[in-house]
Amino acid sequence: MIYQHTQIGWAILAAFAAVAVLMVGLMLIRPSLILDIGILVILLAFAIVFGTLTVQVGNGKVRCWFGPGLIRKEFDWVAIDDVSVVRNRWFYGWGIRLTPEGWMFNVSGFDAVQVHLATGKRFRIGTDEPEKLEAAIRQGMEEVDRDV
């Protein structure tokens, strides 16, 4: 394994927590228990699924996944033409987004690594370690070039 890092989306988790606190407050004012508990369970599920983003580089692939891995994406090194450190615009937001530059996975901040694929498509991976991630992907790409 060349690289592995899990970034915690503190802003996303704080937003989910704020809504959960609001829901509990509303439950005290106007109890509609089944609906409120249902919403709290959904919030908890979203926090678990989208609260972290893990990126792994190694074994011929770049992999990234949210939370426990229900939502994931992977690229073979041979499918990657180039990689670059980029800065996302504030309005691209967090989560899974389709941006003008292609799809994006992000849980926090504005820094990302953009993977340029041989197909012409691009994919952004949000990270708080953009230079390390870019270097790891480049290292993997160089290993492919040496093997060819």
C-alpha positions in Angstrom: 0.0 0.0 0.0 1.5 3.3 -1.1 -1.0 5.6 0.7 -4.2 5.4 2.8 -5.9 8.3 4.6 -9.3 8.8 6.2 -10.6 12.4 6.4 -13.4 13.2 8.9 -16.0 15.6 7.6 -16.4 17.6 10.8 -18.7 20.2 9.1 -21.0 17.5 7.7 -21.1 15.8 11.1 -21.8 19.1 12.9 -24.6 19.9 10.4 -26.2 16.5 11.1 -25.7 16.9 14.8 -27.4 20.4 14.7 -30.4 19.1 12.9 -30.6 16.1 15.3 -30.6 18.5 18.3 -33.3 20.6 16.6 -35.3 17.5 16.1 -35.0 16.5 19.7 -36.1 20.0 20.7 -39.1 19.7 18.4 -39.9 16.3 19.9 -40.2 18.0 23.3 -42.5 20.7 22.0 -44.7 18.6 19.7 -44.3 14.9 20.1 -44.8 13.0 16.9 -42.6 10.2 18.0 -42.6 7.8 15.0 -41.9 10.5 12.4 -39.2 12.2 14.6 -37.5 9.0 15.4 -37.6 8.0 11.7 -35.9 11.3 10.8 -33.3 10.9 13.6 -32.5 7.4 12.3 -32.1 8.7 8.7 -29.8 11.5 10.0 -27.7 8.9 11.8 -27.5 6.8 8.7 -26.4 9.7 6.6 -23.8 10.7 9.2 -22.3 7.2 9.2 -22.3 6.9 5.4 -21.0 10.5 4.6 -19.1 11.4 7.7 -15.7 10.2 6.5 -13.9 9.8 3.1 -11.1 7.2 2.9 -8.6 7.2 0.0 -6.3 4.3 -0.7 -3.6 4.1 -3.3 -2.0 0.7 -3.9 -2.3 -2.7 -5.6 -2.7 -1.1 -9.0 -5.7 1.1 -8.1 -6.8 4.4 -6.5 -9.9 3.7 -4.3 -12.0 6.1 -2.4 -15.1 5.5 -0.3 -17.5 7.2 2.1 -17.9 5.8 5.6 -18.1 2.0 5.7 -17.8 1.7 1.9 -21.3 1.6 0.7 -20.5 4.4 -1.8 -17.1 3.9 -3.5 -15.2 4.6 -6.6 -11.9 3.1 -7.9 -9.6 3.6 -10.8 -6.9 1.4 -12.3 -3.6 3.1 -12.5 -3.4 2.3 -16.2 -6.7 4.2 -16.7 -5.1 7.4 -15.3 -3.4 9.9 -17.7 -2.6 12.6 -15.2 -3.3 13.9 -11.7 -3.2 17.4 -10.3 -3.9 19.3 -7.1 -6.9 21.6 -7.5 -9.0 23.8 -5.3 -12.8 23.4 -5.4 -15.0 26.4 -5.6 -17.1 27.0 -2.4 -20.4 26.3 -4.1 -19.3 22.8 -5.2 -20.2 21.8 -1.6 -19.6 18.4 0.1 -20.7 14.9 -0.6 -21.1 13.5 -4.1 -21.3 16.2 -6.6 -21.3 16.7 -10.4 -19.2 19.7 -11.0 -18.1 21.4 -14.3 -14.8 19.5 -13.9 -16.6 16.1 -13.5 -17.7 14.0 -10.5 -16.4 14.8 -7.0 -16.3 13.0 -3.6 -15.6 15.4 -0.8 -16.4 15.6 3.0 -14.6 18.8 4.0 -12.6 21.8 2.8 -11.8 22.9 -0.7 -8.6 21.0 -1.5 -8.8 18.1 -3.9 -6.9 15.9 -6.3 -8.2 15.7 -9.8 -7.7 12.5 -11.6 -7.6 12.8 -15.4 -8.7 9.6 -17.0 -7.7 8.2 -20.4 -11.4 8.4 -21.4 -11.2 12.2 -21.1 -13.3 12.2 -17.9 -12.1 13.8 -14.7 -12.9 12.9 -11.1 -12.1 15.0 -8.0 -11.2 13.5 -4.6 -11.5 15.9 -1.8 -8.6 15.7 0.7 -6.8 17.5 3.5 -3.6 16.1 2.1 -3.6 17.0 -1.6 0.2 17.0 -2.1 0.6 13.6 -0.4 -2.3 12.1 -2.4 -1.0 13.5 -5.7 2.5 12.1 -5.0 1.1 8.7 -4.1 -0.9 8.5 -7.3 2.1 9.7 -9.4 4.2 7.0 -7.7 1.6 4.4 -8.7 1.5 5.7 -12.3 5.3 5.5 -12.5 5.2 1.8 -11.4 2.8 1.1 -14.2 5.1 2.9 -16.7 8.1 0.8 -15.5 6.1 -2.4 -15.9 5.0 -1.6 -19.4 
